[in-house]
């Protein structure tokens, strides 16, 4: 069935989560122990792993190298796939594919597959943006996921299976996933144990085999998680969702800034760059008249001057129920010029997939339904007032979002 002909998801209400762990989230040594404990040959674990990661089987029943009796035991103990259903929406003449995945308990998460044709000596790339949580506790007001609120952390297999789904679609055309970015729904460092397990699975040559430098983990500034990553010394790229270089404004745009302010976040990023030798990427969503002014550009240039860093400037994707719009491209280019004049590597990114709601959380928000008009009006008024206060340089007095400031 083609992507465009897949039925739209009509998810049921909340359901009990399937207690069986997903096979893709089980480490090879653990899976081997499972077989040995049942007096089954250890090499069966390798056969099952090959079926999971090789893409030859779509279910346990299709693992032809394993006897039927063993397949029945596996199916009783594990889920071959943690994704119950997927809706696909293509855009940009097929260069962008948004996937909305329904999990066993009805929770919805999203992934976006972006294709970049070979150009100017660069190889063809296929980048997948994946989710680490259903919803998000951080509550950035320009983000559709933040509007949804937080549902739950994803299991390791629920993270990895987003990658397996995209890899299977690519394999059908004899293509391979080249990059994975943890920039979908959720704050990865608030689900760090599961994210690290997923990175291990993706990086492991015996499983997915994607090089660490082709994996990016994003954070909106969870400093304890950043310090933990630095201590581990990973070689994947750390991306920080910065969005503003002035605390008063970032308090509004990234509410956990009220717990870990800009100076702390950037110092943790610098420590990471020093320890790993890897350049930190800063993501900046630009909003017309809010964080795209010349004073904002100069403040960011002063903040990051001399750092081993790269800045991505991104026009805000249209998000329902906010009073804001994307910065015009000429304003973004001026912002970029200010950063570059300070010696900071800067890229202006163009949005993709707007007609399919490719920004994180937009399809899931669409499924959640329209909030009451009065609630929308109150939210818009609050954001107008808060941003005006921030532009006067006054820090927010609002509480840190629940579940973020521990």
KOLVO-436016 format. One record per residue (C-alpha): residue number from 1; residue in three letters; y, x, z. Coordinates in Angstrom, 2 decimals. Layout:
BEGIN
(NUM; ALA; (Y; X; Z))
...
END
This chain:
BEGIN
(1; UNK; (0.00; 0.00; 0.00))
(2; UNK; (3.43; 1.40; -0.88))
(3; UNK; (6.08; 2.03; 1.77))
(4; UNK; (8.36; -0.67; 0.38))
(5; UNK; (5.60; -3.29; 0.50))
(6; UNK; (4.65; -2.78; 4.14))
(7; UNK; (5.26; -5.93; 6.21))
(8; UNK; (8.13; -6.01; 8.66))
(9; UNK; (7.06; -5.51; 12.25))
(10; UNK; (7.05; -8.65; 14.34))
(11; UNK; (6.17; -7.06; 17.67))
(12; UNK; (4.65; -9.15; 20.44))
(13; UNK; (6.19; -9.20; 23.89))
(14; UNK; (5.40; -6.47; 26.41))
(15; UNK; (1.66; -5.92; 26.83))
(16; UNK; (-0.46; -3.71; 29.09))
(17; UNK; (-0.54; -0.17; 27.78))
(18; UNK; (-3.91; 0.98; 26.46))
(19; UNK; (-5.21; 3.27; 29.25))
(20; UNK; (-7.17; 5.49; 26.88))
(21; UNK; (-5.38; 8.78; 26.16))
(22; UNK; (-4.55; 9.58; 22.55))
(23; UNK; (-6.83; 12.21; 21.03))
(24; UNK; (-3.94; 14.14; 19.49))
(25; UNK; (-2.49; 14.73; 22.94))
(26; UNK; (-5.65; 16.25; 24.39))
(27; UNK; (-5.64; 20.05; 24.46))
(28; UNK; (-8.62; 21.71; 22.68))
(29; UNK; (-10.02; 23.22; 25.90))
(30; UNK; (-9.82; 19.86; 27.65))
(31; UNK; (-11.56; 18.10; 24.76))
(32; UNK; (-14.28; 20.75; 24.76))
(33; UNK; (-14.84; 20.24; 28.50))
(34; UNK; (-15.16; 16.50; 27.88))
(35; UNK; (-18.04; 17.08; 25.48))
(36; UNK; (-19.76; 19.67; 27.69))
(37; UNK; (-19.52; 17.39; 30.74))
(38; UNK; (-21.47; 14.78; 28.77))
(39; UNK; (-24.11; 17.27; 27.67))
(40; UNK; (-22.78; 17.22; 24.14))
(41; UNK; (-22.37; 20.45; 22.12))
(42; UNK; (-18.97; 22.07; 22.56))
(43; UNK; (-18.59; 22.50; 18.80))
(44; UNK; (-18.20; 18.70; 18.53))
(45; UNK; (-14.70; 19.14; 19.95))
(46; UNK; (-13.80; 21.32; 16.97))
(47; UNK; (-15.19; 18.73; 14.56))
(48; UNK; (-13.10; 16.00; 16.16))
(49; UNK; (-9.99; 18.19; 16.19))
(50; UNK; (-10.47; 18.97; 12.50))
(51; UNK; (-10.61; 15.23; 11.77))
(52; UNK; (-7.45; 14.58; 13.81))
(53; UNK; (-5.36; 17.34; 12.30))
(54; UNK; (-6.91; 17.63; 8.85))
(55; UNK; (-5.94; 14.09; 7.93))
(56; UNK; (-9.33; 13.28; 6.44))
(57; UNK; (-10.10; 10.42; 8.85))
(58; UNK; (-8.01; 7.36; 9.73))
(59; UNK; (-10.19; 6.31; 12.68))
(60; UNK; (-12.99; 7.59; 14.91))
(61; UNK; (-15.51; 5.70; 12.78))
(62; UNK; (-14.54; 7.88; 9.79))
(63; UNK; (-15.37; 11.19; 11.49))
(64; UNK; (-18.45; 11.70; 9.35))
(65; UNK; (-19.39; 15.07; 10.88))
(66; UNK; (-20.14; 13.44; 14.26))
(67; UNK; (-23.21; 11.24; 14.97))
(68; UNK; (-22.63; 7.52; 15.44))
(69; UNK; (-23.63; 7.60; 19.12))
(70; UNK; (-21.04; 10.30; 19.84))
(71; UNK; (-18.39; 8.42; 17.87))
(72; UNK; (-18.99; 5.39; 20.07))
(73; UNK; (-18.47; 7.50; 23.21))
(74; UNK; (-15.26; 8.96; 21.81))
(75; UNK; (-13.91; 5.55; 20.86))
(76; UNK; (-14.59; 4.20; 24.34))
(77; UNK; (-12.71; 7.08; 25.96))
(78; UNK; (-9.83; 7.85; 23.55))
(79; UNK; (-7.49; 6.38; 20.96))
(80; UNK; (-7.61; 8.07; 17.58))
(81; UNK; (-4.08; 6.82; 16.88))
(82; UNK; (-1.55; 5.63; 19.48))
(83; UNK; (0.60; 3.85; 16.88))
(84; UNK; (-0.50; 0.23; 16.50))
(85; UNK; (1.69; -0.63; 13.52))
(86; UNK; (4.41; 0.95; 11.38))
(87; UNK; (7.15; -0.45; 9.18))
(88; UNK; (8.63; 1.88; 6.56))
(89; UNK; (12.04; 1.60; 4.91))
(90; UNK; (12.98; 4.03; 2.12))
(91; UNK; (16.57; 4.92; 1.20))
(92; UNK; (18.62; 7.47; -0.75))
(93; UNK; (16.43; 7.05; -3.83))
(94; UNK; (13.37; 7.93; -1.75))
(95; UNK; (14.87; 11.00; -0.07))
(96; UNK; (14.95; 9.29; 3.34))
(97; UNK; (12.20; 7.21; 4.98))
(98; UNK; (12.76; 5.39; 8.27))
(99; UNK; (9.62; 4.47; 10.23))
(100; UNK; (9.59; 1.95; 13.06))
(101; UNK; (6.41; 2.39; 15.11))
(102; UNK; (4.96; -0.18; 17.50))
(103; UNK; (2.93; 1.28; 20.36))
(104; UNK; (0.06; -0.34; 22.25))
(105; UNK; (2.31; -2.10; 24.78))
(106; UNK; (4.76; -3.35; 22.16))
(107; UNK; (7.34; -0.59; 22.75))
(108; UNK; (9.20; 0.39; 19.56))
(109; UNK; (10.09; 3.97; 18.60))
(110; UNK; (11.49; 5.45; 15.43))
(111; UNK; (11.06; 8.50; 13.24))
(112; UNK; (12.95; 9.52; 10.10))
(113; UNK; (11.48; 11.66; 7.31))
(114; UNK; (14.08; 13.44; 5.17))
(115; UNK; (13.27; 15.19; 1.90))
(116; UNK; (15.36; 18.10; 0.62))
(117; UNK; (14.55; 19.18; -2.95))
(118; UNK; (14.45; 22.89; -3.82))
(119; UNK; (17.96; 24.11; -4.61))
(120; UNK; (19.80; 27.41; -5.03))
(121; UNK; (16.83; 29.58; -4.16))
(122; UNK; (15.89; 27.43; -1.15))
(123; UNK; (12.42; 25.96; -1.00))
(124; UNK; (11.72; 22.25; -0.89))
(125; UNK; (11.86; 20.99; 2.71))
(126; UNK; (10.52; 17.90; 4.46))
(127; UNK; (12.06; 17.37; 7.90))
(128; UNK; (10.90; 14.76; 10.40))
(129; UNK; (13.10; 13.54; 13.25))
(130; UNK; (10.94; 12.15; 16.07))
(131; UNK; (11.37; 10.24; 19.34))
(132; UNK; (10.38; 11.38; 22.83))
(133; UNK; (11.17; 8.17; 24.73))
(134; UNK; (11.27; 4.45; 24.00))
(135; UNK; (14.96; 3.79; 24.50))
(136; UNK; (17.20; 6.22; 26.36))
(137; UNK; (18.74; 6.42; 29.84))
(138; UNK; (21.72; 8.59; 28.84))
(139; UNK; (23.67; 5.71; 27.30))
(140; UNK; (25.94; 7.46; 24.78))
(141; UNK; (28.10; 4.56; 23.54))
(142; UNK; (28.13; 5.60; 19.85))
(143; UNK; (24.30; 5.66; 19.76))
(144; UNK; (22.22; 2.56; 19.03))
(145; UNK; (19.42; 3.83; 21.28))
(146; UNK; (21.84; 4.09; 24.19))
(147; UNK; (22.69; 0.44; 23.70))
(148; UNK; (19.00; -0.48; 24.02))
(149; UNK; (18.63; 1.12; 27.45))
(150; UNK; (15.53; 2.92; 28.69))
(151; UNK; (12.00; 1.52; 28.36))
(152; UNK; (9.66; 4.41; 29.15))
(153; UNK; (8.65; 8.00; 28.43))
(154; UNK; (6.27; 8.55; 25.55))
(155; UNK; (2.85; 10.09; 26.07))
(156; UNK; (2.12; 13.39; 24.34))
(157; UNK; (-0.02; 11.68; 21.69))
(158; UNK; (2.65; 9.04; 21.06))
(159; UNK; (5.06; 11.84; 20.20))
(160; UNK; (2.60; 13.81; 18.08))
(161; UNK; (1.26; 10.77; 16.23))
(162; UNK; (4.69; 10.20; 14.69))
(163; UNK; (4.20; 13.60; 13.06))
(164; UNK; (0.64; 12.82; 11.99))
(165; UNK; (1.79; 9.62; 10.29))
(166; UNK; (4.48; 11.45; 8.30))
(167; UNK; (2.10; 14.30; 7.46))
(168; UNK; (-0.44; 11.84; 6.03))
(169; UNK; (2.22; 10.25; 3.82))
(170; UNK; (3.28; 13.66; 2.52))
(171; UNK; (-0.31; 14.80; 1.99))
(172; UNK; (-0.86; 11.85; -0.36))
(173; UNK; (1.62; 13.56; -2.70))
(174; UNK; (0.28; 17.05; -1.95))
(175; UNK; (3.34; 17.92; 0.13))
(176; UNK; (3.57; 19.30; 3.67))
(177; UNK; (5.92; 18.76; 6.58))
(178; UNK; (8.13; 21.83; 6.99))
(179; UNK; (10.35; 21.00; 10.00))
(180; UNK; (10.24; 18.78; 13.08))
(181; UNK; (13.31; 17.93; 15.15))
(182; UNK; (13.26; 16.13; 18.51))
(183; UNK; (16.46; 14.18; 17.80))
(184; UNK; (15.16; 10.62; 17.65))
(185; UNK; (15.14; 8.05; 20.43))
(186; UNK; (15.37; 9.38; 23.98))
(187; UNK; (16.44; 12.54; 25.81))
(188; UNK; (13.65; 15.10; 25.30))
(189; UNK; (14.42; 17.11; 28.44))
(190; UNK; (13.98; 14.01; 30.60))
(191; UNK; (10.39; 13.90; 29.33))
(192; UNK; (9.99; 17.66; 29.20))
(193; UNK; (6.33; 18.05; 30.21))
(194; UNK; (5.16; 15.74; 27.44))
(195; UNK; (7.59; 17.27; 24.92))
(196; UNK; (6.30; 20.78; 25.68))
(197; UNK; (2.71; 19.59; 25.25))
(198; UNK; (3.67; 18.04; 21.91))
(199; UNK; (5.37; 21.27; 20.81))
(200; UNK; (2.22; 23.20; 21.75))
(201; UNK; (0.11; 20.85; 19.63))
(202; UNK; (2.46; 21.14; 16.67))
(203; UNK; (2.73; 24.93; 16.95))
(204; UNK; (-0.97; 25.66; 17.59))
(205; UNK; (-2.58; 27.15; 14.43))
(206; UNK; (-5.84; 25.39; 15.37))
(207; UNK; (-4.06; 22.03; 15.39))
(208; UNK; (-0.93; 21.26; 13.32))
(209; UNK; (0.10; 24.88; 12.74))
(210; UNK; (3.88; 24.50; 12.37))
(211; UNK; (5.82; 27.68; 13.16))
(212; UNK; (7.94; 27.52; 16.34))
(213; UNK; (11.08; 28.39; 14.39))
(214; UNK; (10.59; 25.23; 12.36))
(215; UNK; (10.78; 23.06; 15.52))
(216; UNK; (14.07; 21.99; 17.12))
(217; UNK; (14.36; 20.40; 20.57))
(218; UNK; (17.61; 18.60; 21.29))
(219; UNK; (19.30; 17.74; 24.57))
(220; UNK; (22.50; 16.00; 25.56))
(221; UNK; (22.89; 18.52; 28.37))
(222; UNK; (20.13; 18.23; 31.00))
(223; UNK; (20.87; 21.59; 32.58))
(224; UNK; (17.74; 21.93; 34.78))
(225; UNK; (15.58; 21.28; 31.71))
(226; UNK; (17.55; 23.82; 29.68))
(227; UNK; (17.03; 26.44; 32.38))
(228; UNK; (13.33; 25.67; 32.47))
(229; UNK; (13.08; 26.15; 28.71))
(230; UNK; (14.86; 29.48; 28.99))
(231; UNK; (12.40; 30.66; 31.65))
(232; UNK; (9.52; 29.79; 29.31))
(233; UNK; (11.13; 31.80; 26.48))
(234; UNK; (10.17; 29.55; 23.54))
(235; UNK; (11.07; 30.50; 20.00))
(236; UNK; (11.93; 27.01; 18.81))
(237; UNK; (15.58; 26.10; 18.28))
(238; UNK; (17.58; 24.51; 21.08))
(239; UNK; (20.15; 21.95; 19.94))
(240; UNK; (22.83; 20.62; 22.28))
(241; UNK; (24.53; 17.29; 21.60))
(242; UNK; (28.05; 18.36; 22.51))
(243; UNK; (30.39; 15.79; 20.88))
(244; UNK; (33.48; 16.92; 22.82))
(245; UNK; (34.76; 20.11; 24.44))
(246; UNK; (36.97; 18.36; 27.00))
(247; UNK; (35.26; 16.95; 30.11))
(248; UNK; (37.34; 13.77; 30.30))
(249; UNK; (36.32; 12.77; 26.77))
(250; UNK; (32.72; 13.92; 27.07))
(251; UNK; (32.38; 11.83; 30.27))
(252; UNK; (32.78; 8.79; 28.01))
(253; UNK; (30.82; 9.97; 24.97))
(254; UNK; (27.93; 11.60; 26.88))
(255; UNK; (27.75; 9.95; 30.32))
(256; UNK; (25.50; 12.59; 31.88))
(257; UNK; (28.49; 14.95; 31.56))
(258; UNK; (29.56; 13.36; 34.86))
(259; UNK; (26.54; 15.14; 36.39))
(260; UNK; (26.44; 18.36; 34.30))
(261; UNK; (29.91; 19.09; 32.89))
(262; UNK; (30.64; 21.04; 29.74))
(263; UNK; (30.99; 24.47; 31.33))
(264; UNK; (27.55; 24.19; 32.96))
(265; UNK; (25.90; 22.95; 29.76))
(266; UNK; (27.38; 25.68; 27.58))
(267; UNK; (26.59; 28.41; 30.10))
(268; UNK; (22.94; 27.23; 30.18))
(269; UNK; (22.93; 27.34; 26.36))
(270; UNK; (24.37; 30.87; 26.36))
(271; UNK; (21.70; 32.00; 28.81))
(272; UNK; (19.07; 30.52; 26.49))
(273; UNK; (20.49; 32.38; 23.49))
(274; UNK; (20.58; 35.66; 25.42))
(275; UNK; (17.02; 35.28; 26.68))
(276; UNK; (15.42; 34.20; 23.41))
(277; UNK; (17.66; 35.82; 20.79))
(278; UNK; (17.77; 32.41; 19.10))
(279; UNK; (21.04; 30.85; 17.98))
(280; UNK; (21.89; 27.57; 19.74))
(281; UNK; (22.82; 24.63; 17.55))
(282; UNK; (25.59; 22.26; 18.70))
(283; UNK; (25.66; 18.72; 17.33))
(284; UNK; (29.06; 16.99; 17.18))
(285; UNK; (29.37; 13.37; 16.07))
(286; UNK; (32.95; 12.79; 14.99))
(287; UNK; (34.66; 9.46; 15.71))
(288; UNK; (37.97; 8.57; 14.07))
(289; UNK; (40.90; 9.03; 16.43))
(290; UNK; (38.66; 9.74; 19.44))
(291; UNK; (37.21; 13.27; 19.31))
(292; UNK; (38.32; 14.52; 15.88))
(293; UNK; (41.89; 15.61; 16.64))
(294; UNK; (43.30; 19.09; 16.22))
(295; UNK; (43.44; 19.58; 20.04))
(296; UNK; (39.72; 18.70; 20.16))
(297; UNK; (38.95; 21.21; 17.41))
(298; UNK; (40.94; 23.95; 19.16))
(299; UNK; (39.26; 23.18; 22.50))
(300; UNK; (35.83; 23.49; 20.87))
(301; UNK; (36.81; 26.72; 19.13))
(302; UNK; (37.96; 28.17; 22.46))
(303; UNK; (34.79; 26.98; 24.20))
(304; UNK; (32.33; 28.49; 21.71))
(305; UNK; (34.24; 31.51; 20.42))
(306; UNK; (32.00; 34.60; 20.41))
(307; UNK; (28.80; 32.66; 21.18))
(308; UNK; (25.52; 33.00; 19.28))
(309; UNK; (25.89; 29.43; 18.06))
(310; UNK; (26.10; 27.12; 15.07))
(311; UNK; (27.96; 23.80; 14.98))
(312; UNK; (26.89; 20.76; 12.94))
(313; UNK; (29.68; 18.22; 12.39))
(314; UNK; (28.36; 14.72; 11.68))
(315; UNK; (30.35; 11.58; 10.81))
(316; UNK; (29.42; 8.78; 13.21))
(317; UNK; (26.86; 6.37; 11.80))
(318; UNK; (28.04; 2.75; 11.93))
(319; UNK; (26.73; 1.26; 15.20))
(320; UNK; (27.09; -2.40; 16.04))
(321; UNK; (29.18; -3.48; 19.00))
(322; UNK; (31.42; -0.40; 19.21))
(323; UNK; (35.13; -0.36; 18.34))
(324; UNK; (34.78; 3.02; 16.59))
(325; UNK; (34.35; 4.24; 13.03))
(326; UNK; (33.41; 7.56; 11.45))
(327; UNK; (36.04; 10.24; 10.97))
(328; UNK; (37.24; 10.56; 7.36))
(329; UNK; (35.75; 13.51; 5.52))
(330; UNK; (39.09; 15.29; 5.13))
(331; UNK; (39.57; 15.17; 8.92))
(332; UNK; (36.06; 16.56; 9.43))
(333; UNK; (36.75; 19.38; 6.98))
(334; UNK; (39.94; 20.30; 8.88))
(335; UNK; (37.96; 20.31; 12.14))
(336; UNK; (35.39; 22.59; 10.49))
(337; UNK; (38.11; 24.93; 9.25))
(338; UNK; (39.47; 25.35; 12.79))
(339; UNK; (36.01; 26.30; 14.07))
(340; UNK; (35.35; 28.68; 11.19))
(341; UNK; (38.69; 30.40; 11.72))
(342; UNK; (37.44; 31.19; 15.24))
(343; UNK; (34.34; 32.85; 13.76))
(344; UNK; (32.01; 29.93; 14.57))
(345; UNK; (29.37; 29.11; 11.93))
(346; UNK; (29.91; 25.45; 11.06))
(347; UNK; (28.17; 22.97; 8.76))
(348; UNK; (29.41; 19.53; 7.77))
(349; UNK; (26.47; 17.16; 7.49))
(350; UNK; (26.52; 14.03; 5.37))
(351; UNK; (24.83; 10.96; 6.78))
(352; UNK; (21.69; 9.74; 5.09))
(353; UNK; (19.91; 6.42; 5.07))
(354; UNK; (22.83; 4.29; 6.24))
(355; UNK; (21.58; 1.27; 4.29))
(356; UNK; (18.34; 1.31; 6.31))
(357; UNK; (19.87; 2.04; 9.71))
(358; UNK; (18.57; 5.59; 9.78))
(359; UNK; (20.60; 6.58; 12.84))
(360; UNK; (18.46; 6.77; 15.94))
(361; UNK; (17.69; 3.39; 17.51))
(362; UNK; (19.22; 1.17; 14.84))
(363; UNK; (16.03; -0.54; 13.65))
(364; UNK; (14.76; -1.02; 17.20))
(365; UNK; (18.15; -2.48; 18.17))
(366; UNK; (17.90; -4.82; 15.20))
(367; UNK; (14.52; -6.01; 16.46))
(368; UNK; (15.93; -6.53; 19.97))
(369; UNK; (18.30; -9.17; 18.59))
(370; UNK; (22.02; -9.79; 18.83))
(371; UNK; (23.44; -9.63; 22.37))
(372; UNK; (25.72; -12.48; 23.52))
(373; UNK; (29.17; -12.38; 21.92))
(374; UNK; (30.86; -12.23; 25.33))
(375; UNK; (28.84; -9.14; 26.28))
(376; UNK; (29.76; -7.46; 22.99))
(377; UNK; (33.46; -8.20; 23.55))
(378; UNK; (33.33; -6.82; 27.09))
(379; UNK; (31.60; -3.66; 25.90))
(380; UNK; (34.14; -3.08; 23.13))
(381; UNK; (37.07; -3.62; 25.50))
(382; UNK; (35.55; -1.23; 28.03))
(383; UNK; (35.07; 1.50; 25.42))
(384; UNK; (38.63; 1.12; 24.16))
(385; UNK; (39.96; 1.41; 27.73))
(386; UNK; (37.68; 4.33; 28.66))
(387; UNK; (38.47; 6.33; 25.54))
(388; UNK; (42.21; 5.76; 26.00))
(389; UNK; (41.93; 6.98; 29.59))
(390; UNK; (39.94; 10.02; 28.48))
(391; UNK; (42.50; 10.89; 25.82))
(392; UNK; (45.09; 11.01; 28.60))
(393; UNK; (42.90; 13.66; 30.23))
(394; UNK; (41.65; 11.53; 33.15))
(395; UNK; (38.02; 12.06; 34.23))
(396; UNK; (35.69; 9.08; 34.44))
(397; UNK; (34.96; 7.56; 37.84))
(398; UNK; (31.88; 5.73; 36.58))
(399; UNK; (28.50; 6.52; 38.06))
(400; UNK; (26.01; 8.85; 36.40))
(401; UNK; (23.45; 6.76; 34.47))
(402; UNK; (20.39; 5.86; 36.57))
(403; UNK; (17.47; 8.21; 36.05))
(404; UNK; (19.66; 11.05; 34.75))
(405; UNK; (21.35; 12.71; 37.68))
(406; UNK; (18.44; 13.59; 39.93))
END
